[in-house]
Amino acid sequence: MSYIVYSKSECSACEQAKLLLETENYEHVVKLLNVDFNILQLYEVVPRNVRSFPCITKLENGIEEYVGGLRELQICIEKGLS
């Protein structure tokens, strides 16, 4: 399993999510808005009502599942759900 962090430039929460994953040694990929994806592509994997970054998904067995933002990622890691 690995995480995908959909981020945007100059986003402190995005940087915190990346740092958390690195610190905890989780495999992850960072994708940058308007470089690696656009909003329409993002809405293919996250709910359309999401309006903040980062948007984090986990990829397991080829299936991408929406986790949430920074806070939801922290909860998953704290509870050992990752």
C-alpha positions as CSV (number, residue, x, y, z in Angstrom):
1,M,0.0,0.0,0.0
2,S,1.1,3.5,-0.7
3,Y,-0.3,7.0,-0.4
4,I,-0.9,9.6,-3.1
5,V,-0.8,13.2,-2.0
6,Y,-2.6,15.6,-4.4
7,S,-1.0,18.9,-3.5
8,K,-0.7,22.5,-4.7
9,S,2.2,24.9,-4.4
10,E,2.6,27.0,-1.3
11,C,0.4,24.8,0.8
12,S,1.6,24.3,4.3
13,A,-0.8,21.5,5.0
14,C,0.5,19.7,1.9
15,E,4.0,20.1,3.2
16,Q,3.0,18.7,6.6
17,A,1.4,15.7,5.0
18,K,4.5,14.9,2.9
19,L,6.7,15.3,6.0
20,L,4.5,13.1,8.1
21,L,4.6,10.3,5.4
22,E,8.4,10.7,5.1
23,T,8.9,10.7,8.9
24,E,6.8,7.6,9.3
25,N,8.4,5.9,6.4
26,Y,5.3,5.4,4.3
27,E,5.6,4.9,0.6
28,H,4.0,7.8,-1.2
29,V,3.8,9.8,-4.4
30,V,3.2,13.6,-4.5
31,K,1.3,15.0,-7.4
32,L,1.2,18.8,-8.0
33,L,-1.9,20.7,-9.2
34,N,-1.6,21.9,-12.8
35,V,1.6,19.9,-13.2
36,D,0.6,16.3,-12.6
37,F,-3.1,16.7,-12.6
38,N,-5.9,19.2,-13.1
39,I,-9.1,19.7,-11.1
40,L,-11.2,17.5,-13.4
41,Q,-8.7,14.6,-13.0
42,L,-8.7,15.1,-9.2
43,Y,-12.5,14.7,-9.1
44,E,-12.1,11.3,-10.7
45,V,-10.6,10.1,-7.3
46,V,-12.0,12.4,-4.6
47,P,-15.5,13.6,-3.9
48,R,-16.6,16.7,-5.8
49,N,-17.4,18.6,-2.6
50,V,-13.7,18.6,-1.5
51,R,-12.4,22.1,-1.6
52,S,-9.1,22.0,0.2
53,F,-5.7,20.6,-0.1
54,P,-4.0,18.2,0.3
55,C,-6.3,15.5,-1.0
56,I,-4.9,12.2,0.1
57,T,-5.7,8.7,-1.3
58,K,-4.3,5.3,-0.5
59,L,-3.4,2.9,-3.3
60,E,-3.8,-0.8,-2.5
61,N,-4.0,-3.6,-5.1
62,G,-4.5,-1.1,-7.9
63,I,-7.5,0.6,-6.2
64,E,-7.3,4.2,-5.1
65,E,-9.4,5.1,-2.1
66,Y,-9.9,8.6,-0.8
67,V,-8.6,9.2,2.8
68,G,-9.2,12.9,3.2
69,G,-6.9,15.7,4.1
70,L,-4.0,16.2,6.6
71,R,-6.1,15.6,9.7
72,E,-7.6,12.4,8.3
73,L,-4.1,11.1,7.4
74,Q,-2.9,11.9,10.9
75,I,-5.8,9.9,12.4
76,C,-5.2,6.9,10.1
77,I,-1.5,6.8,11.0
78,E,-2.2,7.2,14.8
79,K,-4.8,4.4,14.7
80,G,-2.5,2.2,12.6
81,L,-5.1,2.0,9.8
82,S,-2.5,2.7,7.1
